[in-house]
Amino acid sequence: MQPKREQKENKKETINNRLYPPTLLMTMTAFTVLLPTLRPWVLPLPLFSGKVAAGFPSPADDYVEKNLDLNELLVQKPAATFFVRAQGESMLGAGIHPNDILVVDRSLEAVPGKIVICALNGELTVKRLAREKGQWQLNAENPAYATIVIYDDLDLVIWGVVTNVIHPL
């Protein structure tokens, strides 16, 4: 099954009244894969040097340490990085919720313990890669979902390793 590709060139997209640079969208089954543009926008935002107390309040520190660009923070290798929106609840234990955006790096090696995006028999899934007793597995991070044992007759392609999760509150 070939993914459908739509390319929007030289147009800025408006989503929720915000302007975004052109993106390459790949739609496959129930996932939308968002690939970074060739020339990502740089949007440096202030990063305050003080820590925010999650327990008891502390005096605010108004010193701006530096400007922070989220592309710089989340994307280490732009040519090898894409974004995908998660669906389902199989990875709740790993902090991946429905509609979260996953940052995926295709250049990283998929080793046991890493969370990977893979096409399994033509359908995309996100799971933790594991190897137990010499057998490769894809583990969910929710006890309500079964482990997928990888056999030779399965069609499995690992697309990349999840490096970050963008999770709205």
Backbone hydrogen bonds in HBPLUS format (Angstrom, degrees):
<---DONOR---> <-ACCEPTOR-->    atom                        ^
c    i                          cat <-CA-CA->   ^        H-A-AA   ^      H-
h    n   atom  resd res      DA  || num        DHA   H-A  angle D-A-AA Bond
n    s   type  num  typ     dist DA aas  dist angle  dist       angle   num
A0004-LYS N   A0027-THR O   3.34 MM  23  5.62 143.9  2.48 169.0 158.9     1
A0027-THR N   A0004-LYS O   3.23 MM  23  5.62 156.1  2.29 153.2 158.9     2
A0006-GLU N   A0025-LEU O   3.22 MM  19  5.64 173.0  2.23 166.8 166.8     3
A0025-LEU N   A0006-GLU O   3.36 MM  19  5.64 150.3  2.46 167.3 170.4     4
A0013-GLU N   A0020-TYR O   2.92 MM   7  5.10 137.1  2.10 141.5 148.5     5
A0020-TYR N   A0013-GLU O   2.72 MM   7  5.10 154.7  1.78 156.5 164.1     6
A0015-ILE N   A0018-ARG O   2.98 MM   3  5.38 152.0  2.06 152.1 155.7     7
A0018-ARG N   A0015-ILE O   3.00 MM   3  5.38 151.2  2.08 111.4 120.1     8
A0035-LEU N   A0024-LEU O   3.28 MM  11  5.54 172.8  2.29 160.3 161.7     9
A0026-MET N   A0033-VAL O   3.06 MM   7  5.08 162.4  2.10 149.2 152.9    10
A0033-VAL N   A0026-MET O   2.86 MM   7  5.08 173.7  1.87 160.8 160.7    11
A0028-MET N   A0031-PHE O   3.13 MM   3  5.52 170.8  2.14 157.0 159.9    12
A0031-PHE N   A0028-MET O   2.89 MM   3  5.52 159.8  1.93 153.3 150.7    13
A0034-LEU N   A0083-PHE O   2.57 MM  49  4.75 152.4  1.64 137.7 146.6    14
A0083-PHE N   A0034-LEU O   2.59 MM  49  4.75 157.7  1.63 147.7 154.9    15
A0045-LEU N   A0068-LEU O   2.68 MM  23  4.96 166.3  1.70 131.2 134.7    16
A0068-LEU N   A0045-LEU O   2.47 MM  23  4.96 169.3  1.48 151.6 154.8    17
A0047-LEU N   A0066-LYS O   2.83 MM  19  5.54 153.1  1.90 174.9 170.1    18
A0065-GLU N   A0047-LEU O   2.83 MM  18  5.78 134.3  2.04 145.6 158.0    19
A0049-SER N   A0063-TYR O   3.19 MM  14  6.22 165.4  2.21 159.1 162.5    20
A0072-GLU N   A0069-ASP O   2.97 MM   3  5.28 117.7  2.38 103.8 118.5    21
A0073-LEU N   A0069-ASP O   3.04 MM   4  6.41 147.8  2.15 147.1 157.1    22
A0074-LEU N   A0070-LEU O   2.86 MM   4  5.89 164.5  1.88 152.2 155.1    23
A0075-VAL N   A0071-ASN O   2.85 MM   4  5.31 154.7  1.92 141.0 147.7    24
A0080-ALA N   A0077-LYS O   2.95 MM   3  5.51 146.8  2.06 118.1 128.0    25
A0081-THR N   A0078-PRO O   3.35 MM   3  5.14 170.4  2.36 103.9 106.4    26
A0106-ARG N   A0080-ALA O   2.71 MM  26  5.13 174.3  1.71 160.9 159.1    27
A0082-PHE N   A0104-VAL O   2.94 MM  22  5.37 154.9  2.00 149.3 157.5    28
A0104-VAL N   A0082-PHE O   2.84 MM  22  5.37 169.3  1.85 177.1 174.5    29
A0084-VAL N   A0102-LEU O   3.01 MM  18  5.24 150.7  2.10 141.6 150.5    30
A0102-LEU N   A0084-VAL O   2.71 MM  18  5.24 177.3  1.72 162.1 161.7    31
A0086-ALA N   A0100-ASP O   2.80 MM  14  5.38 163.2  1.82 159.2 165.0    32
A0099-ASN N   A0086-ALA O   2.80 MM  13  5.15 160.0  1.84 138.1 138.2    33
A0141-GLU N   A0090-SER O   2.72 MM  51  5.83 142.5  1.85 151.4 163.5    34
A0094-ALA N   A0091-MET O   3.01 MM   3  5.45 151.3  2.09 112.5 121.2    35
A0096-ILE N   A0091-MET O   3.19 MM   5  5.32 160.0  2.23 142.9 137.9    36
A0095-GLY N   A0092-LEU O   2.92 MM   3  5.11 161.1  1.95 112.2 116.4    37
A0093-GLY N   A0141-GLU O   2.85 MM  48  4.70 138.1  2.02 137.8 146.3    38
A0100-ASP N   A0097-HIS O   3.10 MM   3  5.61 158.3  2.15 138.9 137.9    39
A0101-ILE N   A0166-ILE O   3.03 MM  65  4.99 163.6  2.06 143.5 145.8    40
A0166-ILE N   A0101-ILE O   2.74 MM  65  4.99 168.1  1.75 155.8 159.8    41
A0103-VAL N   A0164-ASN O   2.91 MM  61  5.07 172.7  1.92 144.6 145.9    42
A0163-THR N   A0103-VAL O   2.76 MM  60  5.66 166.0  1.78 159.8 164.8    43
A0105-ASP N   A0161-VAL O   2.86 MM  56  5.36 164.6  1.89 153.0 151.3    44
A0161-VAL N   A0105-ASP O   3.06 MM  56  5.36 168.0  2.08 136.6 133.8    45
A0114-LYS N   A0111-VAL O   3.09 MM   3  5.87 165.7  2.11 148.8 151.2    46
A0113-GLY N   A0129-LEU O   2.68 MM  16  5.59 172.1  1.68 160.6 157.7    47
A0129-LEU N   A0114-LYS O   2.86 MM  15  5.71 163.2  1.89 174.3 168.6    48
A0162-VAL N   A0115-ILE O   2.84 MM  47  5.56 166.5  1.86 150.1 154.7    49
A0116-VAL N   A0127-LYS O   2.81 MM  11  5.70 164.2  1.83 173.4 168.0    50
A0127-LYS N   A0116-VAL O   3.12 MM  11  5.70 153.3  2.19 154.0 161.2    51
A0117-ILE N   A0160-GLY O   2.98 MM  43  5.55 160.7  2.01 150.1 154.9    52
A0159-TRP N   A0117-ILE O   2.73 MM  42  5.48 148.4  1.83 144.2 154.9    53
A0118-CYS N   A0125-THR O   2.96 MM   7  5.57 164.7  1.99 159.6 164.7    54
A0125-THR N   A0118-CYS O   2.84 MM   7  5.57 142.7  1.98 155.5 167.8    55
A0119-ALA N   A0157-VAL O   2.74 MM  38  5.14 160.0  1.78 153.5 156.8    56
A0157-VAL N   A0119-ALA O   2.95 MM  38  5.14 152.2  2.03 141.4 150.1    57
A0120-LEU N   A0123-GLU O   2.78 MM   3  5.24 166.2  1.80 148.6 143.9    58
A0123-GLU N   A0120-LEU O   3.14 MM   3  5.24 166.2  2.16 108.8 113.1    59
A0121-ASN N   A0155-ASP O   2.65 MM  34  4.76 174.2  1.66 153.7 155.8    60
A0128-ARG N   A0139-ASN O   2.90 MM  11  5.00 172.7  1.91 152.0 149.6    61
A0139-ASN N   A0128-ARG O   2.76 MM  11  5.00 173.8  1.77 151.6 150.1    62
A0130-ALA N   A0137-GLN O   2.94 MM   7  5.03 157.8  1.99 147.2 145.4    63
A0137-GLN N   A0130-ALA O   2.77 MM   7  5.03 153.9  1.84 147.5 145.3    64
A0132-GLU N   A0135-GLN O   2.94 MM   3  5.27 153.1  2.01 151.7 147.2    65
A0135-GLN N   A0132-GLU O   2.96 MM   3  5.27 163.5  1.98 114.3 119.4    66
A0150-ILE N   A0136-TRP O   2.98 MM  14  5.50 172.3  1.99 145.9 146.3    67
A0138-LEU N   A0148-ILE O   2.80 MM  10  5.01 153.6  1.86 144.7 153.6    68
A0148-ILE N   A0138-LEU O   2.91 MM  10  5.01 177.8  1.91 150.3 151.1    69
A0145-TYR N   A0142-ASN O   3.00 MM   3  5.84 170.6  2.00 132.1 134.0    70
A0154-LEU N   A0151-TYR O   3.15 MM   3  5.65 165.1  2.17 115.9 120.6    71
